[in-house]
Every structure is written in structure tokens, then in C-alpha cells.
């Protein structure tokens, strides 16, 4: 009850924003600041010092107290300035499998002439434990990452993140909310190793054994997007013959369709997607040409890293509403 009330009060005070595309400028009005526990203790000590100086008429006590008060006010200015006017841009994310940690990276650009120190990032305003920190040099950029657990396939959105700092003295905590328009694709969790692939076939329809003759050079063909870079004939490209791909006997001769209908009908949706994910990974490891067939969706025959990623993305987003969290 108290947690829900606190969350509603925080949302009302700090006005959650929709996802913001592009660079996010931390203008002064977006930076909030409050004293830390150490700052409150420091203020109590200053008050006691002031009362003691008044009670005993200590001139040097007044000087020391007001000097420390001036130091506290300067610390507040420097803490706020350490975060203000930074520019925040979301970097590209890399897909992961369900159960792995998704990494979201923000690029912080400092347009000012002063370096920024001890900038932290977290998902909650007060969650400083385990946060990541970085320094940003003057007129330079720095990267800062935050990990988020992924429990299920689909799109994982970064949501609202908190950038904060307590530099230089730890008496104040300045923070700002950012909501970058970035998401990470979460592939289905692959089924355990050992699930046999569907029968392979050659281009003319006859059966073919896996792995036979894959190291025997059989000629060149035109480059297709998704071909592995190690198979490109770079010497031919240097001679001005364009991009050509080396073919090996048995490499493109074997192909397989990874079809939804080949799996037992008693399997649940997520079980079938996990099994198809395992098939995609195994077919890619064997350097087979393969296609993917799902109800209402088909990925044409192909090979290479780009083709593998297309198939895994289709499995990750299959029958999945794209709703931002």
C-alpha cells in the first residue's frame, strides 16, 4: 500500500514522459536535487555549531560555521551542474535469448568545458546499489550501460531510467529521468541440444547426408546478402571482379525447411518456438541453407549470420503484440 502510494506520488511530482527518440538534452529544469542523509547530518552539525557560537559568543565559531555553510551551497551548485546540460543518446542494442541479461547502452555527451565525474545510472531513483558509473571528459562522449533481466521472448523496452550524481562531496543527490526510445529483441529460449533436425534435401530434391564435402572448394557464385565474410573471395574483389562467394561441395547443396507443422501438435506455442530456435541454431552451425515456416509467415531459404538473425527475430516476435512496457 505504501509502495503504491509512493509510486503514485513520485509519478505526480516528476511527470513520467513518453519514450523520447533521438538525443535527450538534460536542461536545467529536468534536473532534480535533494540533500542526502550525509547532507542532512551536515546541516544538523552546522545548526549545532551556530547555536554554540551564539551561546558562547565565539567569533571564530561564527566564521567557521558560515564558511561551512558557503561550502554546502557551493556543493549544491556543483552537484547540479555535474549533470545539467548533458546530452543522452541510446546506442544500438544486441539481441539476447530469454533468460539472459539485456544490455542497454547510453552515450553521454558533455558539451561544456568542465569534465563531469561519477555519473551513475539505475532503473529506480534511489537504487544506487550496484549502479554503473562513468566520467565524461570536457567536450567528449562516454558510454554507460545498464543490464536488465529478460524473462520472456519479444521486445524488452528500456523504460524510464535515472541518471544521477552525488559529486563532489556527497551532500546532495542530483538526478534526472530519461526515457530513451530503444528496445532489445529477446529470442526464445532454445530447446536443449540434441533435438534432431528435419531431413535435409539437395536442390534437386534427393536426400543428402550432413557435413559431407563441406571443405572441398567447388567454385564461385555471386555474393548474396547474409553470406559469411569468411566465404567471400576477397582476392577476386581486389582484382575488380566484384563480390563473389566461395562455394564448397555439400555447403549449399543441402537445404532444409524448419517448419511449424513438423513439430508434434501437442506441443505448446512456446515449446514449438523453443524447438524451432534450436533448429535454426543447429542448421546455422552446420552451414546448411534453411528456411523457416510459421503459420502465416515464411522466411525464404538462405544462410549466413544475417539470415540466422532474421529467423530468430521472426520467432521472437511471432504472435507477440508490440506494446511498450
N, C-alpha and C positions, 0 to 999 in steps of 0.2 A: 504493500500500500504506500509506504513512504517513498520507495524507489520510484513507483509510477508517478506520484505527486512531484517528486524532484525532477523527473524527466519532463513532465509537462511544464513545470516552471522554467526549466532550462530552455525548452523549445520556445516558450513565450518570450523569454528575455533575449535570447540570442538568435531568434528568427532563422530556422533552418532554410537553406537555399536549395533550389533545384540544381541538378548537375550543370556545371559550367564548362563549356567547351573552350579549347584554346588556353592561352596564358591567363592566369589569375593574378591580379595585382593586389597586394596586401596594403591597401590605402589605410591611412591613419584611423578612420572610423571603423575598420574591420578588426582592429587590434584591441583586445581587452586586457586589463591588468588589475591584479589584486595582490595584496600582501600575502606572503607565505606564512607558515607557522613560525619560522625564524624571524620574519619581519614583524609579526605581532609581538613576539617576545622582545625584540629590539625596541619596539615602541614603548612597551611597559618599562623596560630598563631606563629609557630616556625620561619617561614621566617621573620615575623614582629619583633619578638624578636631579631633575628640575625641582622637585619638592624638597630634596635635601639642600640644594643650593639656596632656595628661598628661605628655608628654615634656619640655616646657619649663616646666611649672608655671605656665601663664598663667591667671590668674583670669578676666580678661576673655574669654579664649578659651572657658572653660567656660560663662560667661554667654551668649555669642553662640551657642554650639553648642546649649545647652539651650533657648534662645529659639527657634531654628530648628526644633528637634525638636517643641516645643509647636505651632509654626505648622503643621508637617506633620500632626500629629494632628488639629488643628482643621480643616485642609483635608479630611482623610478624612471627618470628621463632616459637613461642609457638602456635600461631593460626594454622599454617600449620601442626605442629606436633600433634596437638589435633585431627586431622582427619586422618593423614597418617598412614599406616600400619594396619588399622582396617581390619577385615575380615567380609564380609557380606554374610549371607545365608538367603534365603527365607524360611519361615515356611509354613506349610500346610494351605491352605485357607478353609473356610467353605462356602458352597453354600448358596445363598440367593435368594429370589424371586425378580422378576423385580420390580423396584421402590424402593427397599431397598438399603442401603449402603453396598458395599462390603468392607471387611476389609483385607488388605494385611499387613502381619507382617514380619519384617526383624529382624534377630538375629545378633547383632553386637558383635564380639569377639575381645577383647583387649589383644594381646599377650605381651604387654610391662609391665614395672614395674611402670608406671605412670598412674594414673586414667585419663579418658577423660571426659570432662564436656560439658554440653549444646550442644549435638549433635542433630540437627534438621533434619526433612525430609519434602519434598514437591515435587510436580509434576513439578514445574517450578523453574528456577534458582533464580528468585527474589521474589518468592511468599512466604515470611516469615510469613505473617499474617495468624493466625490460624494453624500454623505448630505445629507438635508434637515434643517434646524434651525428651531426656533421658541422663543419665550419665552412663558411663561404668567403673566399678572398674578395678583395675590392675589385669591382668590375669583372667578375668571373662567375662561373657556374659550379655547382656541386650537386651530386646525386644523393638522395636519401631514400631508403627502401623500408617498406613495412610488409610483414607477412600476415596472411590471413588463411585460416584453415578452410579447406574445401570439403564439404561433406557429400555433395551430390553433383551429378553432371549438369551441364547447362552453362549459363553465363553468371559469373560472380562479379558484382559491381563493387567498386571501391567504397562507395558511400561517402559519408561525411568524415573527414579526417581532421585532426587537430595538430597544428604546428605550434610549438611553444618554446619558451626560453626562460631561464632564471639568471642569465648573465647580467651583470658581473658579480654581484655579491650574494645572490640567493635570497634577498629580502623580498622580492616581488616575483610574480609569475605572470608573464605576458603570453597570450595565446590568440590564435586566430583559426577560424574554421574554413576549410576548403572542401569543395565537393567536385572533384575532377570528373569529367565525363569519360570514364575509362572502365573497361571491363576485361575480365580474363575468361577464356574459354576453358571449361573443365570437361575433359574427356571422360567417358565412362570408365569405371574401374575394370581393367581387363580380367578375363577369367583366368584361372590358374594355367600354367604351362602344361601342355600335354593334350589339349583338345585337338584332334586330328583335323587337318584342312579338308575341304571338299575335294573330290577327284579333279586333277588337272587335265587339261586337254591341249593339244597343239593347235596351231592356227587352222589346220585343215580338218580338225575335229577328232583326230586319233589320240589315244592316250599317250601320256609321256611320264617318265619317271622323274622325280625331283632331283635336281642337282647334277644331272649328268652333263658333262661337257661344258660347264659354265666358265672354265678358264681357257677355252680354245677360241682364239680370235677368228671371227667369221666375216669381217668386213666392216664397212662404214655405212651409215644412213644419215638422213637429215636430222638435225637436232630438234627435239620436241621439248617444250617447257615441262620441267619436272625431272628431266634426265639427270642422274647423279653427275656432279662435276668430275669425278674420277674417271668417268667413261667418255668424256669429251676429248676429241683428238685435237689437242692444243697445237701440235706441230702443223697440222693442216690449216688451222686457223691463222697461224703466223705466216703461212705462205699465201694468205689471201683467199683461201678456198671456202671461207665461211665456217660456221659452226657445224661440225659433224660429230656423231656419236658412234663410238666403237660398239660393234655387236659381237657377242660371243655365242658360240653354238650352245643351244639349250637355254640361253638367257631369255629371249623374247619368244622362243618357240613354245614355251609352256605358259598357259594362262588359266585363270580360274575365276569363276564368279562366286562371290561371297554373298549368298542370297538369304534373305529372311526365311523363305519357305523351306530351306534345307534344315532348319533347326526344329526340334520337336515342338508341336503345338502346345504341349502342356507347360512349356517354359513361360515364365512371366516376362513382361516387357523389359525390365531392367536386366534380367538374366540373359535375354537374347542379345541385348545391346552389349553386354559384357563379353559374350561369346564372339560376336562379330568384331569387337575391338581386338580380341586375342587373334582372330583370323587375320585381320589387317596387319598386325604387328608381325605375325609369323610369315605371311606372304611377302611382306617387305624385306624381312631378314633373309628370305630365300631368293630374293631378286626376281620374283615372278611378276608377270603382268597380271593385274587383277582388277575386277570391277566390283561394285557394291550395289546390291539391290535391296531397297526397303519398300514397304507399302507406300505407294505414291511418290517414290523418289528413287532415282538411279544415278550412280556415278559411273561414267564410262570407263572402259578399260584403260589402264595406264600403269606407270611405275615411277619410282623415284620418291624423294622426300616430300616434294610438293603434293604429289598425288596421295601419299600416305596422310598428310595433314588435311587434305580435302575430305578424305573418307572419315577420318576421326572427328572432324568438325561436323560432318553430316550426322554422325552417330551422337555426338554431344548435344546437338540442337534438335534432334528428331522428336516431334510431338511435344515440344517444350515451349510454353508461352514466354515471350521475351519481355518480362516485366522487371523493372528496376527495383532493387531492394532498398 
